[in-house]
Amino acid sequence: MNKKIVWLIVSCLMVAALVLASCAPEVVEEKEATVVTTEPEKKAEEVEGVVEKVGPQYGGVLNLVNAMPLMTFSPLVWDGGYSTTTHGFVYECLLISDWWKDPERKDCTYNFVSTYQVRPDLWTGCLAESWEQTDPVTITFKIRKGVRWQNKPPVNGREFIAEDVKWSFEHMATFPQWSTLACVQKLESIECPDKYTVVFHFKEPDITLMRAIGFRPRATSLPREVWEERGDFKDWEYMVGTGPFIIEDNIPDSCVTFKRNPDYFQKDPDGNQLPYVDGVKIMYIPDGTTRVAALRTGKIDLTSYSSMVPFEQKPSLEATSPVNFLPVGGNNWHLTLKCDVPPFSDLKVRKAVFMATNRKEINDALFGGIGIWYAHPSDPAQAATFTPLEELTGDTRMCIEWSPEGVERAKELLVEAGLPSGFTVSAQYQATGKWEIMNDAVQLVKAQWAEIGVNLELIPIDTAARSALQASLSYDNILGRGTGRGDLVAIAKTHFYSGAHDNIQCDSNPDIDKLIDEASLEFDYAKRTEITKKLYRLITEQCYSVAMPQTFLYNAWQPWIKGYKGEIGLFYRDYGAISARVWLDQDLKKEMTGK
């Protein structure tokens, strides 16, 4: 009871001091100012009544939560991105987004709430001190001197050098899963003219190459000694990187713990060594109600990419706790149609099920009408490359916006495809964690498709099964899954290019390939944007994935986390770098929770 009273009092105080920092469509809802840097132009001893602002404090353990189980500790195995939230504590990139670009992060431009915001003007060096594209096919990185691997066997704290980058990239390139990446296929050679310089030579230009190399830990920071001794990177005890945290323990399907790396090389702008916290604990809590309860009682400090608060759970949590929220993008979940086998190898059949899908009905029934029902494959947040509904005509418009006329047209298309009586297909789908509500969405889709004679058999699967089916492309007809967002050209290369490793729909379209190639070679931003818009209009017309309405998810964090505004990644879904840069007000936490 006392704890509840404390929460209520604090909540009231927070509401009284509510500060709204708006930056549509991503709005930070704060309950406490969290400025942690001093203002040199106003010193406390010089101005009467001014109290000097408190800087970062060391100590404490940061408690995070995952809704998805950790599938692998190997950075060379792709499980849909969920394990990357763990890898980032140990492994690092050559480049990183500049956390200190706006130290107080008043401007939402620098909130890094989506990977597509990791743009060149926000890049800074991590393992690389500097970088240069000397010509369209040559990229040079100068490795930061004095960076050391974590001091644990078998690497034992030796210096990180250019040859480590060369070995890592060449080793990654031997794995079939990564052989289709443009940065691998277009590679000519890698050389290390000296201990701290690595030069990549490519066969042809590509605007995605710098990002692909600079922001991919598996390509540049793998410990060679571990591979030579173990033959893989799958055992957690042998996770060795250069990162801010050292893995300490793993309890399967329960939690992973990290401790502070005392030899970490990064410092904040005031010269304080990172990280500030003593350690990080990542708990696995698959049930959404249990996660919200843990947030409400202060057992969780911060949500992660897989455990964000769905819109329907936010009001009750907001009313009963002083947790901060930031909407960080949509709930991107869709049913991908397998295009290399019947019936979805026929575009007419794909169009038919698209026309039968009433996204507005799903949006009203499940999301109270507040979702964005047309937001795939591009979305309104990327306005320059998004084709508005009013610009769509004919079959394409009916594929996106449901209408009675569209349903009749769907039946005509099935007749033309030789399926006048309809057909039966199965959907193997993962709707766990932040996508739990999609269990209800697929039931609505099933009923809608039945109107045109399509019998949809629903087969729920877990993360491991979905990951395996996605990697092997062995699903039967439809794979239901969630996805993230990113640089549109890079996404197109990995998701829609013929033979790409994440071309889940299994389609080959030479017109799409041509536009991807053109966009990849266009260094002029305006021209590239124009090409990208044409590309995604064409992808829309191919009807690859039946997308569900996009709703806001909310990153949530406790008021005692300081220097934080809701960021989810300085590179892809990275919580390691973020955890190294935030600090805990332990006195406030004890005051509010008694712990």
FENTARA-V211793 format. One record per backbone hydrogen bond with DSSP energy under -0.5 kcal/mol. CO is the residue of the C=O (numbers start at 0). NH is the residue of the N-H. If there is no record, write none. Layout:
co=CO nh=NH
co=CO nh=NH
This chain:
co=0 nh=4
co=1 nh=5
co=2 nh=6
co=3 nh=7
co=4 nh=8
co=5 nh=9
co=6 nh=10
co=7 nh=11
co=8 nh=12
co=9 nh=13
co=10 nh=14
co=11 nh=15
co=12 nh=16
co=14 nh=17
co=18 nh=20
co=18 nh=29
co=19 nh=21
co=20 nh=27
co=22 nh=25
co=24 nh=26
co=25 nh=27
co=26 nh=28
co=26 nh=326
co=27 nh=20
co=27 nh=29
co=28 nh=324
co=29 nh=18
co=33 nh=562
co=37 nh=39
co=38 nh=41
co=42 nh=45
co=42 nh=46
co=45 nh=47
co=46 nh=49
co=48 nh=50
co=49 nh=51
co=59 nh=277
co=59 nh=278
co=61 nh=63
co=61 nh=280
co=62 nh=300
co=62 nh=301
co=63 nh=282
co=64 nh=303
co=65 nh=284
co=68 nh=70
co=73 nh=76
co=75 nh=77
co=76 nh=78
co=80 nh=83
co=81 nh=84
co=82 nh=85
co=82 nh=86
co=83 nh=87
co=85 nh=88
co=86 nh=89
co=86 nh=90
co=88 nh=244
co=89 nh=241
co=89 nh=242
co=92 nh=126
co=93 nh=125
co=93 nh=127
co=95 nh=123
co=96 nh=98
co=97 nh=100
co=99 nh=102
co=101 nh=104
co=105 nh=107
co=106 nh=109
co=107 nh=110
co=111 nh=567
co=111 nh=568
co=113 nh=116
co=114 nh=117
co=116 nh=118
co=118 nh=121
co=119 nh=122
co=121 nh=97
co=123 nh=95
co=126 nh=143
co=129 nh=141
co=131 nh=133
co=131 nh=139
co=134 nh=137
co=135 nh=205
co=136 nh=201
co=137 nh=133
co=137 nh=134
co=138 nh=199
co=139 nh=131
co=140 nh=142
co=140 nh=197
co=141 nh=128
co=141 nh=129
co=143 nh=146
co=146 nh=159
co=149 nh=151
co=149 nh=156
co=151 nh=154
co=151 nh=155
co=154 nh=157
co=157 nh=148
co=160 nh=163
co=160 nh=164
co=161 nh=164
co=161 nh=165
co=162 nh=166
co=163 nh=167
co=164 nh=168
co=165 nh=169
co=166 nh=170
co=167 nh=171
co=168 nh=172
co=170 nh=173
co=171 nh=174
co=174 nh=177
co=174 nh=178
co=175 nh=178
co=177 nh=180
co=180 nh=183
co=180 nh=184
co=181 nh=185
co=183 nh=186
co=185 nh=202
co=188 nh=200
co=190 nh=198
co=193 nh=196
co=194 nh=161
co=195 nh=142
co=196 nh=193
co=197 nh=140
co=198 nh=190
co=198 nh=200
co=199 nh=138
co=200 nh=187
co=200 nh=188
co=205 nh=208
co=207 nh=211
co=208 nh=212
co=209 nh=213
co=210 nh=214
co=212 nh=215
co=213 nh=93
co=213 nh=94
co=215 nh=218
co=215 nh=219
co=216 nh=219
co=216 nh=220
co=221 nh=223
co=222 nh=225
co=222 nh=226
co=223 nh=227
co=224 nh=228
co=225 nh=229
co=225 nh=230
co=226 nh=230
co=234 nh=237
co=235 nh=238
co=237 nh=239
co=240 nh=149
co=243 nh=260
co=245 nh=258
co=248 nh=256
co=249 nh=251
co=250 nh=253
co=250 nh=254
co=253 nh=283
co=254 nh=250
co=255 nh=281
co=256 nh=247
co=256 nh=248
co=257 nh=279
co=258 nh=245
co=259 nh=261
co=260 nh=263
co=265 nh=273
co=267 nh=270
co=271 nh=267
co=275 nh=58
co=277 nh=259
co=278 nh=61
co=279 nh=257
co=280 nh=63
co=280 nh=282
co=281 nh=255
co=282 nh=65
co=282 nh=284
co=286 nh=290
co=287 nh=291
co=288 nh=292
co=289 nh=293
co=290 nh=294
co=291 nh=295
co=292 nh=296
co=293 nh=298
co=293 nh=299
co=294 nh=297
co=300 nh=557
co=301 nh=64
co=303 nh=306
co=305 nh=433
co=307 nh=309
co=308 nh=553
co=309 nh=312
co=309 nh=313
co=310 nh=314
co=312 nh=316
co=313 nh=317
co=314 nh=318
co=315 nh=319
co=316 nh=319
co=316 nh=320
co=323 nh=556
co=324 nh=28
co=325 nh=554
co=328 nh=552
co=329 nh=331
co=330 nh=332
co=331 nh=482
co=332 nh=547
co=333 nh=335
co=333 nh=480
co=334 nh=545
co=335 nh=478
co=336 nh=338
co=337 nh=340
co=340 nh=344
co=342 nh=345
co=344 nh=346
co=345 nh=348
co=345 nh=349
co=346 nh=350
co=347 nh=351
co=348 nh=352
co=349 nh=353
co=350 nh=354
co=351 nh=355
co=352 nh=356
co=353 nh=356
co=355 nh=357
co=356 nh=358
co=357 nh=361
co=358 nh=362
co=359 nh=363
co=360 nh=364
co=361 nh=365
co=361 nh=366
co=362 nh=366
co=362 nh=368
co=363 nh=367
co=366 nh=369
co=370 nh=372
co=371 nh=549
co=372 nh=374
co=378 nh=381
co=379 nh=382
co=381 nh=384
co=381 nh=385
co=382 nh=385
co=385 nh=387
co=387 nh=390
co=388 nh=391
co=392 nh=395
co=392 nh=396
co=393 nh=397
co=394 nh=398
co=395 nh=399
co=396 nh=399
co=396 nh=400
co=399 nh=401
co=402 nh=406
co=403 nh=407
co=404 nh=408
co=405 nh=409
co=406 nh=410
co=407 nh=411
co=408 nh=412
co=409 nh=413
co=410 nh=414
co=411 nh=415
co=412 nh=416
co=413 nh=418
co=414 nh=417
co=418 nh=421
co=422 nh=454
co=424 nh=456
co=425 nh=427
co=425 nh=477
co=426 nh=428
co=426 nh=458
co=427 nh=479
co=428 nh=430
co=428 nh=460
co=431 nh=434
co=432 nh=435
co=434 nh=437
co=435 nh=438
co=436 nh=439
co=436 nh=440
co=437 nh=441
co=438 nh=442
co=439 nh=443
co=440 nh=444
co=441 nh=445
co=442 nh=446
co=443 nh=447
co=444 nh=448
co=445 nh=449
co=446 nh=450
co=447 nh=450
co=448 nh=451
co=448 nh=453
co=449 nh=452
co=452 nh=422
co=452 nh=454
co=453 nh=455
co=454 nh=424
co=454 nh=456
co=455 nh=457
co=456 nh=426
co=458 nh=428
co=461 nh=465
co=462 nh=466
co=463 nh=467
co=464 nh=468
co=465 nh=469
co=466 nh=470
co=467 nh=471
co=468 nh=472
co=468 nh=473
co=468 nh=474
co=476 nh=337
co=477 nh=427
co=478 nh=335
co=478 nh=480
co=479 nh=429
co=480 nh=333
co=486 nh=490
co=487 nh=491
co=488 nh=492
co=489 nh=493
co=490 nh=494
co=491 nh=495
co=491 nh=496
co=493 nh=501
co=496 nh=499
co=499 nh=502
co=501 nh=503
co=502 nh=505
co=504 nh=338
co=508 nh=512
co=509 nh=513
co=510 nh=514
co=511 nh=515
co=512 nh=516
co=513 nh=517
co=514 nh=518
co=515 nh=519
co=516 nh=520
co=517 nh=521
co=518 nh=521
co=519 nh=206
co=520 nh=522
co=522 nh=524
co=523 nh=527
co=524 nh=528
co=525 nh=529
co=526 nh=530
co=527 nh=531
co=528 nh=532
co=529 nh=533
co=530 nh=534
co=531 nh=535
co=532 nh=536
co=533 nh=537
co=534 nh=538
co=535 nh=539
co=536 nh=540
co=537 nh=541
co=538 nh=541
co=538 nh=542
co=539 nh=542
co=543 nh=336
co=544 nh=546
co=545 nh=334
co=548 nh=550
co=549 nh=371
co=550 nh=330
co=551 nh=310
co=552 nh=327
co=552 nh=554
co=553 nh=308
co=554 nh=325
co=555 nh=302
co=556 nh=323
co=557 nh=560
co=559 nh=561
co=559 nh=584
co=561 nh=582
co=569 nh=96
co=570 nh=573
co=572 nh=574
co=574 nh=578
co=575 nh=579
co=577 nh=580
co=577 nh=581
co=579 nh=274
co=579 nh=275
co=582 nh=561
co=583 nh=585
co=584 nh=588
co=585 nh=589
co=586 nh=590
co=587 nh=591
co=588 nh=592
co=588 nh=594
co=589 nh=593
